[in-house]
C-alpha cells in the first residue's frame, strides 16, 4: 500500500506541475469561487487554510474575501517533526519560512487557535479519488491534526488532473467531506 501511495503522490504532483502557471491560476480562482458559494464557508467563522507551494491550488483570492467578511483565518505551523498547530497571524510581519520551506505564521507573532474552535479546514493534497480520499505529502501532519478538529467541516482542494483511481486508505487516513476542483465538487458518501 505504501508503494502505491507513493506512486500516486508522485503522479499527482507531476500532474499539477504539468499545468501552466496561468492554468493553475485560473483553476485556483474557479475553485475559490465555488468555496465562497458553499454553506461550509458561509457558516464558518474560523477557517484554516494554507499558503500554496510547489504548484498547489492557490487560496489567495479566499484570503482577500475572508478579511472583507470578517472571517478569522488560521494557518498550519509544523511545530515539530510530528505535530502541527493552527495559528492566526496578528499582522503581515507574523510570517516566516517553516521547516519545509512553507510560509507559516511564526508562533511568537501569532495567536494559537485550538483545533476544536476551527469551523472549516481546507487541506491541500497531491492526489484524491472520487470517494474523497486524499494523499498529502506523506508526513501525516494533517491526518494527526484533523483528529482534533472535532467541530470542523473538512474539505480539500485539487486540480482535476490530480484525480486518481482508488486511493488506498489506511485506518488513520481521514476522508474529506468534499474535494473541490475547478470543474467539479466531489462529495464523500458513506457506503
N, C-alpha and C positions, 0 to 999 in steps of 0.2 A: 504494500500500500504506500509506503514511504517513497519508493521509486516512482510510482505512478503520480503521486502528488508533486514530486519534484519535476517530473516531465511536464505536467500540466502548468505548473508555476512558470517554467521557462517558456513554454508555448504562449501563455497569456502575456508575459512581459514582451516577447517578440512581437506578438500581435498588436499590442498597443503602440509599440515603438515603430511599427510599420505604417502607422498613420502619420500624415504630415503634421507639423505644428499647427497649421491652420485647421485641419480636420479635427484635431484634438480640441482646439479652442472652440470651434463651432459646436461640436458634440457636447462639450462640457457645458456650454451655455444652454443647450436644449435640456440636458439632464437637470440643471439647476432650475430651469423654468418649471419642469414637472414637479420638483420637490417643493417649490414655492406654492404651488397649487394644491398640495396634498394636505389632508387633515392632520397627518403626523406632524408636519411642520407648523401648520396654523395653530395647533393646540399646544405646541411646546413653548416653554419659557426658557429652559436651559438646553442648549443644543451643543453637542460635541461633534466637531468636525476636525479636519486635518489640513495641513499645508501640503499641497501636491508636490511630489518629486518624481523624477525618472519617468515622465510620461503618464502619470496618474491623472484621473479626472480632476480638473481644477474646480474648486469650490469658491473661487474669488468673488464671483457675482453674488453668491449667497451671503458672504461676509458683508458686502455693501448693503444688501437688502435687510439683513438681520439687524444691523445697527439702526436703521431707519424705523424698524418696527419694535424696537425695544427688547429684542431677544438678548439673552446672555450667552455669549459664545465661549466655549471652553475647548481646549486642545490637549492632545495626549503629550505626556512627557515620560520618557523611559527613565524611571528613577534609579534603576539598577539593571542587572542582566536578566531579570525575571519579571519585574513588575512595572506597571505603567500607572500613572495617576493623571487626573484631569485638572488643568489649571486655567484660570481666567486671567488673561493678561490685563494689567492695570493701565498700560499705555503702550505706545509704539516702541519704547525702549525696553520693553519686557522680553523681547525676543533674543534668542541665541541659537547656536547650532547644537543639536543633540548628539549623542554618541554615535548615531548612524548618519550624521550629516544632514539630518532633517531639521528644519526650523521648528523649535519648541519654545514655549514660554518658559523663561527662567523661573525656577521655584521661588527664589528670593525677591523677585519683582512681580509676582503674580499671586492670585488667591487660589488655594487648592479647593476644589469642589468635590464633595463626597459623591461617589458613583450613584448612590440611591437618590440623589437630588436631580439627576440628569433625566430629562424628558425624552430626548431623541439623540441617538448615536448614529452618525454617518461614518461607515467604515470604508476604507479603501480595499481593493483586492487585486490579485494578479489574475485570477480566473474564477468563474462561477458557473453553476449549471441551472437548468430550468427549475430545479427544486429549491433554489436559493441557497445551496451550499456554496461556500466561498473558500478560496485559498488565499492566504496572506503571504507574507514574505518568509514564513517558516519559524519565526522565533516564539510564536504563541502569545505575544503580548495582548492582543485583542481578545483571544479566547479566554485568558485568565481574567481580564478586566471586565468583560461583558457579563460574567457570572455575578458580579457585584452590582450591575446596573439593573436592579430588580424592578424599577418603575419606568424604565425607558423602552421606547419602541426602537428597534434596531434594524437599520437598513444598510445597504451597501450601494456603491455606485461603481460602474464599469462601462467600458465601451463594448458595444455589441460584439466586436471581433474577439473579445476575451471569453465569450461563452464557450463552454466545453461540455462534453457528454459525460454524464455520470461521475461526478467528483466523489472519490471515496471519502466518507466521513468517519472520523474517529469518534469515540464516545465523548470526548471533551470538545469537539467541534460544535459550534453553535450555528445553526442555520439562520439566515437573515429572514426577517419578516417580509422584506421586499428587496429586490435589486432593481435599481433604476439604470437604464441605458438610454442612449439618445433616441432609440426607436420604440422601446417597449418598457413596461414595468412588469417584472416577474414577481409573483406573489407566492409565498410559502403556503402550501396546503398540507394539512395533516393527513397521512394515509393510514 
